[in-house]
Amino acid sequence: MIEWSEQHLMLRDAIRSFVEKEIKPNLEELEHGDTPPYDVLRKMMRTFGIDQMAKQRFERQMKRDKAAVEAKASGKAEPAEERFEEAGSTDGAAMQLIPIIELCRYCPGMVTAMGVSIGLTAGAIMSKGTIRQKERWAAPLLTMEKIGSWAITEPGSGSDAFGSMVSTAKRKGDGYVLNGSKTFITNGPYADTIVFICKLDEGNEPRERKVVSFILDKGMEGLTQSKPLRKMGNHSSPTGQLFLEDVHVEKDRLIGESEEAAGGRSGAKATFGVERTGVAAMALGIVEQCLMLCIDYAKTRVQFGRPIGEFQLIQLKLAKMEVARMNLQNIVFRQIEMSAQKKPMTFAEASACKLYAAQAAMEVTLEAVQLFGGNGYMAEYQVEQLCRDSKVLQIYAGTDEIQVSQIARSLLAS
């Protein structure tokens, strides 16, 4: 794939028009955290039929899952997967990434909120959950009828998410008792459904404990969801803390309904991989918007008697922004092609994409602020918001330093 198709561009223009009409006028309220982003996201999904497509994909997946269970029970071969798209078609993947790109031109935090709810929370249940769990919890998350959060980070653990994890599950009768706290949890204050990742306490050393995941509902006894935390940026993505004190759950809330099938470290690692690949599309939207704003400003801002775009240093900044935009677009095209061919990225590839995309977004937005000068430091001009919003791309889903470690480890192991 070397360019967007006409169908892709039509979708892009339609979503861009929606963003201009529904999000841009409300950016102040979203940016200050006064308005949670969920109603706008639901409206976008309804407007473009994304919710109905999600329902249809879910129903097809359930049909395949149930057929596979029946085949296994009867000793027959699993039925072949049905194809609902032409082999090699890029439309499905593009349909998922184009809204991300367009939303990030104005409100990257909305993508974070949507991605965690659908991609991480529902994704974790769809990946490792039972059919009953998928029907009960994943289905309403996929359409954003309900909001989800994926809770792994703790006050004492950041990059060392598993090694320093102290939240626990202890067996009690046929169920479990959960205790612990989580922080920096996207959608935490408003989540209806929470995937809570913890360690199974069997009296052994904490670092030796098995990692398990449970599905929790808002309002459960012993579960407290904090108010939104104040942050540097990404204000349209509510972030909070979770506190669990003797939360009693039955086994039907254990993902996979068995300790062996609960996802564990490998399940969480796979979820991180999905999250990291999405950062490239987010960065592309941010960089495209910054470049557009900077080009317009360079043409109209006059200093020393001429537009600043005539100065070579300004031209150098614009040229470097365009190179970053082209590189990010090519990464997104590669992701779309791989998805169309049913070839998932390796963990190291996902880390490489995330590392470059996060650094590119941060470098471009900082240069945009510099190009705008004093105006770039003012909230009236959008570049300062995009700069603040970009910084988190270098932190969440694994810091830049963690990505470097993952890439190098893969190279040295080959």
Residue pairs with C-beta under 8 A, 6 or more apart in sequence:
1 90
1 333
1 334
1 336
1 337
2 333
4 12
4 94
5 90
5 91
5 94
7 91
8 91
8 94
8 98
11 48
11 94
11 95
11 98
12 98
12 101
12 102
14 48
15 44
15 48
15 98
15 99
15 102
15 103
16 102
16 105
18 44
18 47
18 48
19 102
19 103
19 105
19 106
19 107
22 40
22 43
22 44
23 30
23 40
23 103
23 106
23 107
23 110
24 106
26 35
26 40
27 106
27 107
29 35
30 37
30 40
30 107
30 109
30 110
30 235
30 236
31 107
31 235
31 236
31 385
32 235
33 228
33 235
33 236
33 238
36 190
36 238
37 107
37 109
37 110
37 113
37 114
37 236
37 237
37 238
38 113
38 144
38 147
38 190
40 110
41 110
41 113
41 114
41 144
42 51
42 144
42 145
44 50
44 99
45 51
45 54
45 143
45 144
48 99
50 95
50 99
51 143
51 144
53 95
54 118
54 142
54 143
55 139
55 142
55 143
57 142
58 134
58 138
58 139
58 142
60 82
60 84
61 126
61 134
62 131
62 134
62 135
64 79
64 81
64 82
65 131
65 134
66 131
67 78
67 79
68 78
68 79
69 131
71 77
71 78
71 79
72 78
85 91
85 92
88 340
88 341
89 340
90 336
90 337
90 339
90 340
92 339
92 340
93 335
93 336
93 339
93 340
94 336
97 278
97 281
97 332
97 335
97 336
100 111
100 115
100 278
100 281
100 282
100 285
101 281
101 282
101 284
101 285
101 288
101 332
102 285
103 110
103 111
103 114
103 285
104 111
104 281
104 282
104 283
104 284
104 285
104 286
104 289
105 285
105 286
105 288
105 289
106 289
106 382
107 236
108 234
108 236
108 237
108 282
108 285
108 286
108 386
108 389
108 390
109 233
109 234
109 235
109 236
109 237
109 389
110 236
110 237
111 278
111 282
111 285
112 186
112 234
112 237
112 392
112 396
113 147
113 186
113 187
113 236
113 237
113 238
114 144
115 275
115 278
116 148
116 149
116 150
116 186
116 187
116 237
117 141
117 144
117 147
117 148
117 149
117 187
117 191
118 141
118 142
118 144
118 148
119 274
119 275
119 278
120 148
120 150
120 195
120 271
120 274
120 275
121 141
121 148
121 149
121 150
121 187
121 191
121 193
121 194
121 195
122 137
122 138
122 141
122 142
122 148
123 271
123 274
124 150
124 195
124 213
124 255
124 263
124 267
124 271
125 133
125 134
125 137
125 138
125 141
125 195
125 215
125 255
126 134
126 138
126 142
127 263
127 267
127 270
127 271
128 213
128 255
128 256
128 261
128 262
128 263
128 267
129 137
129 138
129 215
129 255
129 256
130 256
130 257
132 252
133 215
133 252
133 255
133 256
133 257
137 193
137 215
140 146
140 192
140 193
141 147
141 148
141 193
146 192
146 193
147 187
147 190
147 191
147 192
147 193
148 187
148 191
148 192
148 193
148 194
148 195
149 185
149 186
149 187
149 188
149 191
149 193
149 194
149 195
149 242
150 185
150 186
150 194
150 195
150 197
150 271
151 182
151 185
151 188
151 194
151 195
151 196
151 197
151 242
152 161
152 165
152 182
152 197
152 268
153 161
153 182
153 183
153 184
153 185
154 161
154 164
154 165
154 166
154 167
154 180
154 181
154 182
154 183
155 181
155 183
156 164
156 166
157 163
157 164
157 165
157 166
158 399
159 398
159 399
159 401
159 402
161 268
162 211
162 265
162 268
163 207
165 197
165 198
165 199
165 206
165 211
166 180
166 199
166 206
167 178
167 179
167 180
167 181
167 182
167 196
167 197
167 198
167 199
167 244
168 178
168 179
168 180
168 198
168 199
168 200
168 201
168 209
169 176
169 177
169 178
169 198
169 199
169 200
169 201
169 212
169 214
170 176
170 177
170 179
170 200
170 201
171 200
171 202
172 248
174 250
174 251
175 248
175 249
175 250
175 251
176 214
176 248
176 249
176 251
176 254
177 246
177 247
177 248
177 249
178 196
178 198
178 214
178 216
178 222
178 244
178 246
178 247
178 248
178 249
179 244
179 245
179 246
179 247
180 198
180 244
181 241
181 242
181 243
181 244
182 188
182 196
182 241
182 242
183 241
183 242
184 229
184 239
184 396
185 191
185 239
185 240
185 241
185 242
186 237
186 238
186 239
187 237
187 238
188 194
188 225
188 226
188 238
188 239
188 240
188 241
188 242
189 225
189 226
189 227
189 228
189 238
189 239
189 240
190 225
190 238
191 218
191 225
192 217
192 218
193 215
193 216
193 217
193 218
194 215
194 216
194 217
194 218
194 223
194 242
195 213
195 214
195 215
195 216
195 255
196 213
196 214
196 215
196 216
196 242
196 244
197 211
197 212
197 213
197 263
197 268
198 211
198 212
198 213
198 214
199 206
199 209
199 210
199 211
199 212
200 209
200 210
200 211
200 212
200 259
201 209
202 209
202 210
210 259
210 264
211 262
211 263
211 264
211 265
211 268
212 254
212 255
212 259
212 262
212 263
212 264
213 254
213 255
213 262
213 263
213 264
213 267
213 268
214 249
214 253
214 254
214 255
215 253
215 255
216 223
216 247
216 249
216 253
218 225
220 247
220 249
221 247
221 248
222 244
222 245
222 246
222 247
222 248
223 242
223 243
223 244
223 247
224 242
224 243
224 244
224 245
225 240
225 241
225 242
226 240
226 241
226 242
226 243
227 240
228 238
228 239
228 240
229 239
229 240
229 241
231 239
232 388
232 391
232 392
233 385
233 387
233 388
233 389
233 390
233 391
233 392
234 388
234 389
234 392
251 257
254 262
255 261
255 262
255 263
255 267
256 262
256 263
269 347
272 347
272 350
272 397
272 398
273 344
273 345
273 347
273 350
274 350
275 396
275 397
276 350
276 351
276 353
276 354
276 397
276 398
276 403
277 335
277 345
277 350
277 353
277 354
279 353
279 354
279 357
279 358
279 393
279 397
280 328
280 331
280 332
280 335
280 353
280 354
280 356
280 357
281 332
281 335
282 357
282 361
282 393
283 328
283 357
283 358
283 360
283 361
283 390
283 393
284 325
284 328
284 329
284 331
284 332
284 357
286 361
286 364
286 365
286 386
286 389
286 390
287 321
287 324
287 325
287 328
287 360
287 361
287 364
288 325
289 382
289 386
290 321
290 364
290 365
290 368
290 383
290 386
291 318
291 321
291 322
291 325
291 364
293 368
293 381
293 382
293 383
294 317
294 318
294 321
294 367
294 368
294 371
294 372
294 383
295 309
295 318
297 308
297 371
297 372
297 375
298 307
298 308
298 309
298 314
298 318
298 371
299 307
299 309
300 307
301 307
301 308
302 308
308 314
308 371
309 315
309 318
314 371
317 367
317 370
317 371
320 363
320 364
320 367
321 364
321 367
321 368
324 360
324 363
324 364
327 356
327 360
328 356
328 357
328 360
331 353
331 356
331 357
335 345
335 353
338 344
338 345
345 353
346 410
347 406
347 410
348 406
348 407
348 409
348 410
348 411
351 398
351 402
351 403
351 406
351 407
352 403
352 407
354 393
354 397
354 398
354 403
355 400
355 403
355 404
355 407
357 393
358 390
358 393
358 394
358 400
358 403
359 394
359 400
361 390
361 393
362 387
362 390
362 391
362 393
362 394
364 390
365 383
365 386
365 387
365 390
366 387
368 376
368 383
368 386
368 387
369 376
369 377
369 383
369 384
369 387
370 376
372 381
372 383
375 381
376 383
376 384
377 384
378 384
379 385
394 400
398 406
